[in-house]
Amino acid sequence: DSSDSDDSSSSSSSSDDSGERIPEKKANTKPIEVLNKPVSSLIDMNYNQPSSSLETKPKDQSGNPDDTSLVSGLEGLVMAPLKIDKEENTSDGDVDDDSSNWVVLVRHDLSGGLSVTARFLRNSSRKRELLLLGLDPKNAAVVCVQIRFENRRTDGRGIRRIRLMQRKVATNGTIPTTRTAIPQEIDILNSSQISYAMVGLEFAQVSDKDGATLARFDVKCDRSSTSIDIRPPLAELLVGSKMKSSDFDEAMQKLHGIHQRAVSKFDSSSIEGEVSEFYDDLPVKILKASNLTMVGKKKWSNGVCRFVGCLPASNKEVLVRIQCDKKTGSGEVTICCDNAMALSSLLAFLKGVAFE
């Protein structure tokens, strides 16, 4: 039958006349190469205060921490915020020292119980977090913002689907963002829980004008939708600088023009609490409210403290000198800068933060 003929034909094709079996030739196949492509989409990872997973820093041959090696292979990954209880200790010494004051973005009484606050990161904390977000910390137009979400509902229920949605900036005279890194959505934030997240903002350019950069978002959840603006003040965008006290005094003497120097006096009537407490806390308030650098090792030297920084666009020096009487609490603030617009805006900002 047909099956017998097929068997005989197959056996004849694999044997010669002597009956010895000839091995069949294998097909010329090439091995399949497997390419491990990097995943560029969002991943779901627990995320807490920024330095919690970076406790050990490898050092290079010179003995200095290598910040780049810490985030090697993690660039551009967006971490999912970690939810924790309010009672837990969430303080991070490095971040608390390298950050501005908290600013309210969303009031809980107007958004169904969701409270949103933010602060700007600086120095090494800013560098570390921007590297994790895939942004260049050397770029003065890049800002790192820490966002704090908190459930303050009074009925004990959770808030679901908390997320940030960026909006376009169509306002003339403002500098928009070119790149942003925003956190993943928070599925649910239970009662008395808080969550921290990082937002990276890269603006098109830097400016010496106060409030020139702007990023807009919608904070959405299952109970509300609130529009917010993140507009870094000029005092926050200042570039850190170092200077000796003798060089500081010499530089101030050169800036004596009417558009180069601004002076404002204050007295004890603008002080809340004890004068001695105000005197001790004043330098700390200035450093917390701005990205200025203190000149010298001591806060006060003969009733005078000095601060220095540089404008982000022109790199012109900003010199701040505060003189205060420890007993009476009266004194004056002097700011020198070869930029009249920046001079007036910085003076008004520092007065509002430290003396009002």
C-alpha positions as a Markdown table, in Angstrom:
| # | Residue | x | y | z |
|---|---|---|---|---|
| 1 | Asp | 0.0 | 0.0 | 0.0 |
| 2 | Ser | 1.0 | 3.7 | 0.1 |
| 3 | Ser | 2.4 | 3.5 | 3.6 |
| 4 | Asp | 4.7 | 0.7 | 2.7 |
| 5 | Ser | 6.0 | 2.6 | -0.3 |
| 6 | Asp | 6.6 | 5.7 | 1.8 |
| 7 | Asp | 8.6 | 3.7 | 4.4 |
| 8 | Ser | 10.8 | 2.0 | 1.7 |
| 9 | Ser | 11.5 | 5.3 | 0.0 |
| 10 | Ser | 12.5 | 7.0 | 3.2 |
| 11 | Ser | 14.8 | 4.1 | 4.2 |
| 12 | Ser | 16.4 | 4.0 | 0.7 |
| 13 | Ser | 17.2 | 7.7 | 0.9 |
| 14 | Ser | 19.1 | 7.3 | 4.1 |
| 15 | Ser | 21.1 | 4.1 | 3.2 |
| 16 | Asp | 23.6 | 3.2 | 0.4 |
| 17 | Asp | 23.9 | 0.0 | -1.6 |
| 18 | Ser | 26.0 | -1.7 | 1.1 |
| 19 | Gly | 23.2 | -1.2 | 3.7 |
| 20 | Glu | 25.2 | 1.3 | 5.8 |
| 21 | Arg | 23.2 | 4.3 | 7.1 |
| 22 | Ile | 24.3 | 7.7 | 5.9 |
| 23 | Pro | 23.6 | 10.5 | 8.4 |
| 24 | Glu | 21.2 | 13.2 | 7.2 |
| 25 | Lys | 22.5 | 16.7 | 6.7 |
| 26 | Lys | 21.2 | 19.2 | 9.2 |
| 27 | Ala | 19.7 | 22.4 | 8.1 |
| 28 | Asn | 21.9 | 25.5 | 8.2 |
| 29 | Thr | 20.2 | 27.4 | 11.0 |
| 30 | Lys | 21.6 | 30.5 | 12.8 |
| 31 | Pro | 21.1 | 31.0 | 16.5 |
| 32 | Ile | 18.5 | 33.5 | 17.5 |
| 33 | Glu | 20.0 | 36.5 | 19.2 |
| 34 | Val | 18.1 | 37.8 | 22.2 |
| 35 | Leu | 18.4 | 41.6 | 22.7 |
| 36 | Asn | 18.0 | 42.9 | 26.2 |
| 37 | Lys | 16.5 | 46.3 | 25.5 |
| 38 | Pro | 16.2 | 48.8 | 28.4 |
| 39 | Val | 12.7 | 49.4 | 29.6 |
| 40 | Ser | 11.9 | 53.1 | 29.3 |
| 41 | Ser | 8.3 | 52.9 | 30.6 |
| 42 | Leu | 7.3 | 53.6 | 34.1 |
| 43 | Ile | 8.0 | 51.0 | 36.7 |
| 44 | Asp | 6.4 | 50.4 | 40.0 |
| 45 | Met | 8.8 | 50.7 | 42.9 |
| 46 | Asn | 8.4 | 51.8 | 46.5 |
| 47 | Tyr | 9.7 | 55.3 | 47.1 |
| 48 | Asn | 10.2 | 57.1 | 50.3 |
| 49 | Gln | 12.2 | 60.1 | 51.4 |
| 50 | Pro | 14.9 | 60.6 | 48.8 |
| 51 | Ser | 18.0 | 59.5 | 50.7 |
| 52 | Ser | 16.5 | 56.3 | 52.3 |
| 53 | Ser | 17.9 | 54.0 | 49.6 |
| 54 | Leu | 21.2 | 55.8 | 49.2 |
| 55 | Glu | 22.8 | 55.3 | 52.6 |
| 56 | Thr | 26.1 | 53.9 | 51.4 |
| 57 | Lys | 28.0 | 55.9 | 48.9 |
| 58 | Pro | 30.9 | 54.3 | 46.9 |
| 59 | Lys | 34.0 | 56.4 | 46.7 |
| 60 | Asp | 36.3 | 57.0 | 43.8 |
| 61 | Gln | 40.1 | 56.8 | 44.0 |
| 62 | Ser | 40.3 | 60.4 | 45.4 |
| 63 | Gly | 38.0 | 59.4 | 48.3 |
| 64 | Asn | 35.1 | 61.6 | 47.2 |
| 65 | Pro | 31.6 | 60.1 | 46.8 |
| 66 | Asp | 30.8 | 59.3 | 43.2 |
| 67 | Asp | 27.2 | 60.5 | 42.8 |
| 68 | Thr | 27.1 | 59.3 | 39.2 |
| 69 | Ser | 27.8 | 55.7 | 40.2 |
| 70 | Leu | 24.9 | 55.8 | 42.7 |
| 71 | Val | 22.4 | 56.1 | 39.9 |
| 72 | Ser | 24.1 | 54.2 | 37.1 |
| 73 | Gly | 21.4 | 52.3 | 35.2 |
| 74 | Leu | 18.6 | 54.1 | 37.0 |
| 75 | Glu | 18.4 | 57.3 | 34.9 |
| 76 | Gly | 14.9 | 58.3 | 33.8 |
| 77 | Leu | 13.0 | 55.9 | 36.1 |
| 78 | Val | 10.0 | 57.4 | 37.8 |
| 79 | Met | 9.3 | 56.0 | 41.2 |
| 80 | Ala | 5.9 | 55.3 | 42.6 |
| 81 | Pro | 5.3 | 57.3 | 45.9 |
| 82 | Leu | 5.3 | 55.3 | 49.1 |
| 83 | Lys | 2.4 | 55.8 | 51.5 |
| 84 | Ile | 3.1 | 56.0 | 55.2 |
| 85 | Asp | 1.3 | 57.0 | 58.3 |
| 86 | Lys | 1.6 | 60.5 | 59.7 |
| 87 | Glu | 2.9 | 59.2 | 63.0 |
| 88 | Glu | 5.9 | 57.7 | 61.4 |
| 89 | Asn | 9.2 | 59.6 | 61.5 |
| 90 | Thr | 9.7 | 60.8 | 57.9 |
| 91 | Ser | 12.4 | 63.4 | 58.5 |
| 92 | Asp | 15.5 | 63.2 | 56.4 |
| 93 | Gly | 18.4 | 65.2 | 57.7 |
| 94 | Asp | 20.1 | 65.7 | 54.4 |
| 95 | Val | 16.9 | 66.8 | 52.6 |
| 96 | Asp | 15.7 | 69.0 | 55.4 |
| 97 | Asp | 18.9 | 70.9 | 55.3 |
| 98 | Asp | 19.1 | 71.0 | 51.5 |
| 99 | Ser | 15.6 | 72.4 | 50.9 |
| 100 | Ser | 13.4 | 75.4 | 51.1 |
| 101 | Asn | 10.3 | 76.0 | 53.2 |
| 102 | Trp | 7.1 | 74.1 | 52.5 |
| 103 | Val | 4.6 | 75.9 | 50.4 |
| 104 | Val | 0.9 | 75.1 | 50.2 |
| 105 | Leu | -0.3 | 74.2 | 46.7 |
| 106 | Val | -3.7 | 72.6 | 47.5 |
| 107 | Arg | -5.8 | 73.3 | 50.6 |
| 108 | His | -7.5 | 70.3 | 52.1 |
| 109 | Asp | -10.7 | 72.2 | 52.9 |
| 110 | Leu | -11.1 | 73.0 | 49.2 |
| 111 | Ser | -10.2 | 69.7 | 47.6 |
| 112 | Gly | -12.2 | 67.0 | 49.4 |
| 113 | Gly | -9.6 | 66.5 | 52.2 |
| 114 | Leu | -6.4 | 66.2 | 50.0 |
| 115 | Ser | -3.6 | 68.5 | 51.1 |
| 116 | Val | -0.6 | 69.1 | 48.8 |
| 117 | Thr | 2.5 | 71.0 | 49.8 |
| 118 | Ala | 5.9 | 71.4 | 48.0 |
| 119 | Arg | 9.4 | 72.5 | 48.6 |
| 120 | Phe | 12.5 | 73.0 | 46.4 |
| 121 | Leu | 15.6 | 70.8 | 46.8 |
| 122 | Arg | 19.1 | 72.2 | 46.7 |
| 123 | Asn | 22.8 | 71.1 | 46.7 |
| 124 | Ser | 23.6 | 67.4 | 47.0 |
| 125 | Ser | 19.9 | 66.3 | 47.5 |
| 126 | Arg | 18.9 | 68.2 | 44.3 |
| 127 | Lys | 21.8 | 66.6 | 42.4 |
| 128 | Arg | 21.0 | 63.1 | 43.5 |
| 129 | Glu | 17.3 | 63.3 | 42.8 |
| 130 | Leu | 17.8 | 64.9 | 39.4 |
| 131 | Leu | 20.2 | 62.2 | 38.3 |
| 132 | Leu | 17.6 | 59.6 | 39.3 |
| 133 | Leu | 15.0 | 61.4 | 37.2 |
| 134 | Gly | 17.3 | 61.5 | 34.2 |
| 135 | Leu | 17.8 | 65.3 | 34.3 |
| 136 | Asp | 21.1 | 67.3 | 34.3 |
| 137 | Pro | 21.8 | 68.8 | 37.7 |
| 138 | Lys | 24.5 | 71.1 | 36.2 |
| 139 | Asn | 21.8 | 72.9 | 34.2 |
| 140 | Ala | 20.7 | 76.0 | 36.1 |
| 141 | Ala | 17.3 | 75.8 | 34.4 |
| 142 | Val | 16.5 | 72.5 | 36.0 |
| 143 | Val | 14.5 | 72.5 | 39.3 |
| 144 | Cys | 13.7 | 69.6 | 41.6 |
| 145 | Val | 10.5 | 69.8 | 43.7 |
| 146 | Gln | 9.5 | 67.5 | 46.5 |
| 147 | Ile | 5.7 | 67.1 | 46.7 |
| 148 | Arg | 3.9 | 66.0 | 49.9 |
| 149 | Phe | 0.4 | 64.5 | 49.6 |
| 150 | Glu | -1.7 | 64.1 | 52.7 |
| 151 | Asn | -5.1 | 62.7 | 53.4 |
| 152 | Arg | -6.9 | 65.0 | 55.9 |
| 153 | Arg | -10.4 | 63.8 | 55.5 |
| 154 | Thr | -12.4 | 64.0 | 58.7 |
| 155 | Asp | -14.7 | 61.0 | 57.9 |
| 156 | Gly | -11.8 | 58.5 | 58.0 |
| 157 | Arg | -12.1 | 57.4 | 54.4 |
| 158 | Gly | -9.4 | 57.1 | 51.7 |
| 159 | Ile | -8.7 | 59.3 | 48.6 |
| 160 | Arg | -8.2 | 57.4 | 45.4 |
| 161 | Arg | -6.4 | 57.9 | 42.1 |
| 162 | Ile | -4.2 | 60.9 | 43.1 |
| 163 | Arg | -2.1 | 62.1 | 40.1 |
| 164 | Leu | -0.5 | 65.1 | 38.5 |
| 165 | Met | -1.4 | 66.1 | 35.0 |
| 166 | Gln | 0.7 | 68.8 | 33.3 |
| 167 | Arg | -1.0 | 71.7 | 31.5 |
| 168 | Lys | 0.3 | 73.9 | 28.8 |
| 169 | Val | 1.6 | 77.4 | 29.6 |
| 170 | Ala | 0.2 | 80.0 | 27.2 |
| 171 | Thr | 1.0 | 83.1 | 29.2 |
| 172 | Asn | 3.2 | 85.7 | 27.4 |
| 173 | Gly | 6.4 | 86.6 | 29.1 |
| 174 | Thr | 6.8 | 83.3 | 31.0 |
| 175 | Ile | 9.3 | 80.5 | 30.3 |
| 176 | Pro | 7.7 | 77.1 | 30.0 |
| 177 | Thr | 9.2 | 73.7 | 30.6 |
| 178 | Thr | 10.8 | 71.6 | 27.9 |
| 179 | Arg | 11.0 | 68.4 | 30.0 |
| 180 | Thr | 9.2 | 67.1 | 33.1 |
| 181 | Ala | 9.4 | 64.1 | 35.3 |
| 182 | Ile | 6.3 | 63.5 | 37.3 |
| 183 | Pro | 5.4 | 60.6 | 39.7 |
| 184 | Gln | 3.1 | 57.7 | 39.1 |
| 185 | Glu | -0.5 | 57.7 | 40.2 |
| 186 | Ile | -1.3 | 56.9 | 43.9 |
| 187 | Asp | -4.0 | 54.3 | 43.8 |
| 188 | Ile | -5.3 | 55.1 | 47.3 |
| 189 | Leu | -4.2 | 57.2 | 50.2 |
| 190 | Asn | -5.9 | 56.0 | 53.3 |
| 191 | Ser | -6.9 | 58.1 | 56.3 |
| 192 | Ser | -4.0 | 59.8 | 58.1 |
| 193 | Gln | -1.5 | 58.7 | 55.4 |
| 194 | Ile | 1.0 | 60.9 | 53.6 |
| 195 | Ser | 3.1 | 60.3 | 50.5 |
| 196 | Tyr | 6.2 | 62.0 | 49.1 |
| 197 | Ala | 7.2 | 62.2 | 45.5 |
| 198 | Met | 9.7 | 64.0 | 43.3 |
| 199 | Val | 9.0 | 66.3 | 40.3 |
| 200 | Gly | 11.7 | 67.4 | 37.9 |
| 201 | Leu | 11.3 | 70.5 | 35.8 |
| 202 | Glu | 13.6 | 71.6 | 33.0 |
| 203 | Phe | 12.7 | 75.0 | 31.7 |
| 204 | Ala | 13.6 | 76.4 | 28.3 |
| 205 | Gln | 16.0 | 78.9 | 29.7 |
| 206 | Val | 17.0 | 80.7 | 32.9 |
| 207 | Ser | 16.2 | 84.3 | 33.6 |
| 208 | Asp | 17.2 | 87.0 | 36.1 |
| 209 | Lys | 13.6 | 88.1 | 36.3 |
| 210 | Asp | 11.6 | 87.0 | 39.4 |
| 211 | Gly | 8.8 | 84.6 | 38.6 |
| 212 | Ala | 9.7 | 84.2 | 34.9 |
| 213 | Thr | 9.6 | 80.4 | 34.9 |
| 214 | Leu | 6.3 | 78.6 | 35.3 |
| 215 | Ala | 5.0 | 75.1 | 35.3 |
| 216 | Arg | 1.3 | 74.3 | 35.5 |
| 217 | Phe | -0.4 | 71.1 | 36.7 |
| 218 | Asp | -3.8 | 69.7 | 37.6 |
| 219 | Val | -3.9 | 67.7 | 40.9 |
| 220 | Lys | -6.6 | 65.1 | 40.3 |
| 221 | Cys | -8.2 | 62.6 | 42.6 |
| 222 | Asp | -11.6 | 60.9 | 42.9 |
| 223 | Arg | -12.9 | 63.8 | 44.9 |
| 224 | Ser | -11.6 | 66.9 | 43.2 |
| 225 | Ser | -9.4 | 68.5 | 40.5 |
| 226 | Thr | -7.3 | 71.5 | 41.4 |
| 227 | Ser | -5.1 | 73.6 | 39.2 |
| 228 | Ile | -1.7 | 74.6 | 40.6 |
| 229 | Asp | 1.2 | 76.8 | 39.5 |
| 230 | Ile | 4.9 | 76.0 | 40.3 |
| 231 | Arg | 6.8 | 79.3 | 39.9 |
| 232 | Pro | 10.3 | 79.2 | 41.4 |
| 233 | Pro | 11.2 | 82.5 | 42.9 |
| 234 | Leu | 14.4 | 84.2 | 41.9 |
| 235 | Ala | 15.9 | 83.7 | 45.4 |
| 236 | Glu | 15.5 | 80.0 | 44.9 |
| 237 | Leu | 17.2 | 80.0 | 41.4 |
| 238 | Leu | 20.3 | 81.8 | 42.7 |
| 239 | Val | 23.5 | 79.9 | 42.0 |
| 240 | Gly | 25.6 | 79.1 | 45.1 |
| 241 | Ser | 28.9 | 80.9 | 45.5 |
| 242 | Lys | 31.8 | 81.2 | 48.0 |
| 243 | Met | 33.6 | 84.3 | 49.1 |
| 244 | Lys | 35.8 | 85.5 | 51.9 |
| 245 | Ser | 34.6 | 88.3 | 54.3 |
| 246 | Ser | 37.4 | 90.6 | 53.1 |
| 247 | Asp | 36.4 | 90.1 | 49.4 |
| 248 | Phe | 32.8 | 90.5 | 50.3 |
| 249 | Asp | 33.3 | 94.0 | 51.9 |
| 250 | Glu | 35.5 | 95.0 | 49.0 |
| 251 | Ala | 32.8 | 93.9 | 46.4 |
| 252 | Met | 30.1 | 95.8 | 48.3 |
| 253 | Gln | 32.1 | 99.1 | 48.2 |
| 254 | Lys | 32.3 | 98.9 | 44.4 |
| 255 | Leu | 28.5 | 98.6 | 44.1 |
| 256 | His | 27.4 | 102.0 | 45.5 |
| 257 | Gly | 25.2 | 103.3 | 42.7 |
| 258 | Ile | 21.5 | 104.1 | 43.2 |
| 259 | His | 20.5 | 101.1 | 41.0 |
| 260 | Gln | 23.1 | 98.8 | 42.5 |
| 261 | Arg | 22.3 | 99.0 | 46.2 |
| 262 | Ala | 19.0 | 98.7 | 48.2 |
| 263 | Val | 18.7 | 99.3 | 52.0 |
| 264 | Ser | 15.8 | 98.6 | 54.3 |
| 265 | Lys | 15.6 | 99.2 | 58.0 |
| 266 | Phe | 13.7 | 97.1 | 60.6 |
| 267 | Asp | 13.1 | 97.4 | 64.4 |
| 268 | Ser | 11.6 | 95.4 | 67.2 |
| 269 | Ser | 8.0 | 96.2 | 66.2 |
| 270 | Ser | 8.4 | 93.7 | 63.3 |
| 271 | Ile | 9.7 | 90.9 | 65.6 |
| 272 | Glu | 7.5 | 88.2 | 67.0 |
| 273 | Gly | 8.7 | 86.7 | 70.3 |
| 274 | Glu | 11.9 | 87.4 | 72.1 |
| 275 | Val | 14.6 | 89.6 | 70.5 |
| 276 | Ser | 17.4 | 87.1 | 71.3 |
| 277 | Glu | 15.5 | 84.3 | 69.6 |
| 278 | Phe | 14.9 | 86.5 | 66.5 |
| 279 | Tyr | 18.6 | 87.4 | 66.5 |
| 280 | Asp | 19.7 | 83.8 | 66.6 |
| 281 | Asp | 17.2 | 82.5 | 64.0 |
| 282 | Leu | 17.6 | 85.3 | 61.4 |
| 283 | Pro | 20.5 | 83.8 | 59.5 |
| 284 | Val | 18.8 | 80.4 | 59.4 |
| 285 | Lys | 15.6 | 82.0 | 58.0 |
| 286 | Ile | 17.6 | 83.7 | 55.2 |
| 287 | Leu | 19.3 | 80.4 | 54.3 |
| 288 | Lys | 16.0 | 78.5 | 54.4 |
| 289 | Ala | 14.2 | 81.0 | 52.2 |
| 290 | Ser | 16.8 | 81.4 | 49.5 |
| 291 | Asn | 19.7 | 79.6 | 47.8 |
| 292 | Leu | 22.2 | 82.1 | 49.2 |
| 293 | Thr | 25.5 | 81.0 | 50.8 |
| 294 | Met | 26.8 | 82.3 | 54.1 |
| 295 | Val | 30.1 | 84.1 | 54.1 |
| 296 | Gly | 32.4 | 82.9 | 56.8 |
| 297 | Lys | 32.1 | 80.2 | 59.4 |
| 298 | Lys | 30.1 | 82.1 | 62.0 |
| 299 | Lys | 26.5 | 83.3 | 61.6 |
| 300 | Trp | 27.2 | 86.6 | 63.3 |
| 301 | Ser | 30.4 | 88.6 | 63.4 |
| 302 | Asn | 30.1 | 91.8 | 65.4 |
| 303 | Gly | 26.4 | 92.0 | 64.8 |
| 304 | Val | 26.8 | 91.4 | 61.1 |
| 305 | Cys | 26.0 | 88.4 | 58.9 |
| 306 | Arg | 26.8 | 88.2 | 55.2 |
| 307 | Phe | 25.4 | 86.1 | 52.3 |
| 308 | Val | 26.4 | 85.7 | 48.7 |
| 309 | Gly | 25.0 | 84.2 | 45.5 |
| 310 | Cys | 24.9 | 84.7 | 41.7 |
| 311 | Leu | 22.1 | 85.5 | 39.3 |
| 312 | Pro | 21.2 | 82.4 | 37.2 |
| 313 | Ala | 21.3 | 84.0 | 33.8 |
| 314 | Ser | 23.9 | 86.8 | 34.0 |
| 315 | Asn | 26.0 | 85.3 | 36.8 |
| 316 | Lys | 26.2 | 88.7 | 38.5 |
| 317 | Glu | 26.9 | 88.6 | 42.2 |
| 318 | Val | 24.2 | 89.1 | 44.8 |
| 319 | Leu | 25.6 | 90.4 | 48.1 |
| 320 | Val | 23.4 | 90.5 | 51.2 |
| 321 | Arg | 24.5 | 92.2 | 54.4 |
| 322 | Ile | 22.3 | 92.2 | 57.6 |
| 323 | Gln | 23.2 | 94.2 | 60.6 |
| 324 | Cys | 21.2 | 93.7 | 63.8 |
| 325 | Asp | 21.5 | 94.8 | 67.4 |
| 326 | Lys | 21.2 | 91.8 | 69.7 |
| 327 | Lys | 19.6 | 93.7 | 72.5 |
| 328 | Thr | 17.1 | 96.0 | 70.7 |
| 329 | Gly | 16.5 | 93.9 | 67.6 |
| 330 | Ser | 16.8 | 96.9 | 65.3 |
| 331 | Gly | 19.0 | 96.9 | 62.2 |
| 332 | Glu | 19.1 | 97.1 | 58.4 |
| 333 | Val | 19.3 | 94.9 | 55.4 |
| 334 | Thr | 21.5 | 95.9 | 52.5 |
| 335 | Ile | 21.5 | 94.1 | 49.1 |
| 336 | Cys | 24.0 | 94.9 | 46.4 |
| 337 | Cys | 23.6 | 93.7 | 42.8 |
| 338 | Asp | 24.3 | 95.2 | 39.4 |
| 339 | Asn | 20.7 | 94.5 | 38.3 |
| 340 | Ala | 18.0 | 96.9 | 39.4 |
| 341 | Met | 15.0 | 94.6 | 38.8 |
| 342 | Ala | 16.6 | 91.6 | 40.6 |
| 343 | Leu | 17.7 | 94.0 | 43.4 |
| 344 | Ser | 14.2 | 95.2 | 44.2 |
| 345 | Ser | 12.6 | 91.8 | 43.9 |
| 346 | Leu | 15.2 | 90.1 | 46.1 |
| 347 | Leu | 14.8 | 92.7 | 48.8 |
| 348 | Ala | 11.1 | 92.5 | 48.9 |
| 349 | Phe | 11.2 | 88.7 | 49.0 |
| 350 | Leu | 13.7 | 88.5 | 51.9 |
| 351 | Lys | 11.9 | 91.2 | 53.9 |
| 352 | Gly | 8.6 | 89.2 | 53.5 |
| 353 | Val | 10.2 | 86.0 | 54.7 |
| 354 | Ala | 12.4 | 87.2 | 57.5 |
| 355 | Phe | 10.8 | 90.3 | 58.9 |
| 356 | Glu | 7.1 | 90.0 | 58.4 |
